[in-house]
Amino acid sequence: MSDSKFADILDVVDGLSLPDQENLVFLVQKRLSQARRKNLAQEIHSARLEFEQGNCNPSTVEELMRNITE
């Protein structure tokens, strides 16, 4: 999004009443939570498919940490 478009949106928000601004913040936060939840569900689904297809192997925390630090 361009800076001018974002600034225009902020100007519109500034013109709203405080209760409307609070409602807008609530709705945006709710949508963000829903989008994050949907993204997480997609990642879990993909990970499960990879596991079922044999593209990844289970490992212990110690093995994961060793791989990360190497």
N, C-alpha and C positions, 0 to 999 in steps of 0.2 A: 504494500500500500504506500502510495506516495505521501510525503510529509504534509503536503497541502491538504490532501484528502483527510488525513488523520486529524489535522488541525481543524478542518471544517466539522468533523464529527464531534470533536471536543467542544467547539463553539455551540453546536446544537445541544449537547448535553448541558453545557452551562446555562442554556436558556430554559431548561426544565426546572420544575419545582424540586425542592429537596426530597419530598416523598417519591416523586417520579425518578429522580436520580438514584435513590436508594433501591427502588424497585428494579431499575435497569441493572444496577450492580448485582443484585440478587439473581436476576435472570441470566446475566452473562456468566456469573460464577456457576450456576446450575448447568448451563450449556457446556462450560469447560469441563466440569466434573463428568458429565455424560460422555463427552468426546474422549476424555482420558480413559474412562471405563471401557468404552468401545474399542479403543486402541489396545488396551491391555488384554481384552478378550481375544482380539485378533492375534496378538503376539503369543498368547497361551495356545490358541488353536494351531498356529504355525509350529510352535515348539513341539506340541504333541504329535503333529504329523511327521515332523523330522524324526522324532524318537521312534514312532511306529514304523517308519521306513528304514530304520537302522542307521540313520545319518548322524546319530549322536549316541554317546554311551553314558550310562550313569556313573557318577564318581562321588567320592567322599569330599567333604569340605576341605580336608587336608590336601587331597589331590588337586582340587581347584586352586587353593592358595599357592601350592607349589608351582602350578602352571602359570599363575599370574605373576609370581615374583621371579620366575626364570627369564 
